[in-house]
């Protein structure tokens, strides 16, 4: 691999203008909405389930329609995190869950955060 240039990821927002991209992007307005409805447990559950459903469907839709893209995968991961941070923060804020639950809720991200240097090294090596 020495001498080879690493593959650069080019994100093209236009690649989100399809059904799978819409399923991914819907989590952003749901994340913005969540703090305003978190006090209403039925509404919060409905919005949370809508976000989970959009996350469950965007990948299979992208594969079925041939619209899988790097920007879709990138947006999917970030919008998942944005939505879940908003939801967790909001539920703590309205005293529906204790603050220490956020350690459990985000345990995967804590582990992933520790792996960032390894991922960066692999990316720079082109693997």
N, C-alpha and C positions, 0 to 999 in steps of 0.2 A: 503494500500500500504506500510505501514511501514515494514521494514525488507526485502522488495523485492529489488533486484538489478535492476538498470535501464538497458534497452536494449541497447547494444552497436552496433553502425553501423560499419560494416566491408565493406570496399570498395574493390572490386575485379576488377581491370582494364580489365581483360579478358571478363567481362560482356558487354563491349562496342564493342566487335568484332562481330557485326551483323549489319543489315541494319539500324536499329534505331540508334545504336551507331554511325554509319558512318554519318547519317544525323545530329547528334548532333556535332560530331567532326569537320565537315566541316566548322563550324563557326570560328574555331581557325585560319586556313589559310586565311579565308576571313577577319578576324580582322587584321591580319598581313598585308594583301594586302591593306586594306582600306586607310591608310594615303598616300599611293603612287598614288592612283587614285582619291582622294577626289576632286582635282581641276577640274576633268572632270565630270560635273554633270550627264551626261548620263551614264557613266561607274559607278559612285558612286551609282546612283539609281539602276542600274542592280545588283551590288554586294549587296546592302542593301536588295533588294527584294529577292535575293538568300538566304541571311541569314534568313530573315523573313519566307520564304517558308520552309527552313530546320527546323526552330523552330516549325512551324505549323504542319509539318509532322512527326517529330520524336516520339512524344507521341502516336498518333494514330497507327503508324507503330509498335511501341513496344507493344501496347495492342493487335493489330491484330495478331502479330506473337508470342505472349506469351514471349516476351523478356524484359518485364518491370523489372527494377532492381533499387536498391538504388544508385548504382554508376551512372546509366543513369540519374536518377533524379538529383543527385548531379552535374554531369557534365553539364546537360542542364541548370541549374540555373546559374552556374559560367560562362559558355561560352556565355550565353545571356548577362550577365553583361560585360564580357570582350569585346564582339563585340560592344555593345552599347556605352561603354566608349570610345573605339577607334573611332567609327563613330562620336560621338558628338565632341570629342576633335579635330578630323581631320576637321570637317566642320567649327568649330570655327577658327581653325588654318588657313584655306584658305579663311576666311571671307565670308563664305556662310550663317552662322547664327551668331547672336551676342552671346557673352559669357553668358549673363544672361539667355538665353534660356536653358542652362544646368540645372538651378534650376527647370524649368518646366519639362524638359526631365527626370530628375532623382527624381522627387517629390515622386514617389513610394518608391525608395530606401531610401530617407531621412526619410520617415515614418517608413519603415521597420527597419532602423538602430536604431531608438528610441525604437523599440520593442525587440532588441537583448537580453537585460537582462531577459525579460519575457520568451523568447524562450529558453534561456540557463537554466533558473529555471525549465521550463517544461521538458526539456530534462533530466536534472539531477534527476527529480522526476520520470522519466520513463513514462510520459504521452504524 
